[in-house]
Amino acid sequence: MTPEIILSVVQIIAAISSVVFIFIGLRMALKKLDKDNSAQTIPPDIIKKSTRLILIGILFFALFRFAANYFPMKEDQFEESMILIQSLWQATYMIGFTAFIPYILNKLQSGRTPPPTK
């Protein structure tokens, strides 16, 4: 197999893994919010687990960007370490904010008052 094919396969697997891990992390945080009791907050252990899964998804996205950037940047005489740094920067720049979503959801939920009971 040629390096182009290998990097294409890595790119596809990393992109799918990135989406799956980010989706599972967000789903874990959203699942703990009870629609009937709007004042309920997300437990801290769930926030940490959710954030870890999202960060793993961001790292898979960085691997996806590394595979996408490898040949164009290699032609411009960049070293692998510079390609890796560029890929990490792109992942942080593009989707890094998703790691803060569980914390933001928790802060938004803790500020609400429960609905009045009859």
N, C-alpha and C positions, 0 to 999 in steps of 0.2 A: 504494500500500500504506500502511496506517495504521502509526503507530509501534508499536502493540501487536503487530501481526503481525510486523514487523521484529524486535522484541526477542524474540518467541517463537522465531523462526527462529534468531536468534543464540544464544539460550538452548539450543536443541537441539543446534546445531553445537558450541558450547563444551562442553557436557556430554559429548558423544560424544568430542570431541578430548581432553578431560581424562582420560577413562577409557583411551583408547588410549595416550596418552603415558605415563601412570603404569604401565600394564600392560607396555609395551615396556621402560621403564626397569627395572622389577622383574625382568622376564624376562631382561634382559641380565645383571643381577647374578647371578641364580640359575643361569643357564646355565653360568657359569664354575665353579661348584662341582662338583667331580667326586665322584660318589657312591662310587667305588672307593677314592679316596684322600681320606679325611676331613680330613687335615691341610693340604690345599691351600688357599691363600688367593686372594682375588680380586685381580687385578692393579690397581694404582692408577689406570691410565688408564681401565679399565672402570668402576671406582667413580665416577670423575669424570663419564664419559659418562652413566652410569646416573642419577647424581644430577641432572645437567643436564636429562635427559629428564623426570624426576619433577618438577623445578621448573617446567618448561614446562607440564606437566600441571596443576600447582597454579595457575599463572597463568591457564590456560584455565578452571579451576574458579572463580577470582576473576571472570573475565569472565561466567561463568554466574551467579554471585551478583549481579553488577552488573545484569545484565538482569532478574533476579528482583526485585531491590530497587528498581529505578528508579522505577516508578510509585507504589508505596506510600510511599516516602520523599519523592518529589517532591510528593505531596499534602500532606505534613507540612512543606513549605517548606524542605527541605534542598537544599543546593547539590550540583552534580555531584561536586565534589572530596570532599565529606563522604560521598557515596554510594560513591565509589571507595575511600576509606579504610576504610569499613565493610565493603566487599566483600573487600578484601585481608585485613582482620582476620578475617573469617569463614573465608576460605580457609585462612589460617594456623592458626586455632583448630581447624577441623574436620579437615583432612587434611595439615597441615604436617609432622606427625611422619613421614610416609612418605618424606620426603627423607633421613632418617637411616637408613633400613632397609639400604641397601648397606653403610654403615659398620658398623652393628651386626652384620650377617652376617659381615663380614670379621673383626671382633673375636672373634665366637663361633667361627669356623672356625680362627683362628690359635691359640686356646687348647687345641685338641684335639690329642691325640697320634695318630699314625698307627696303624692296626691292625697287630698283629704278623704278620709274614710267616712262612710255614712252609717 
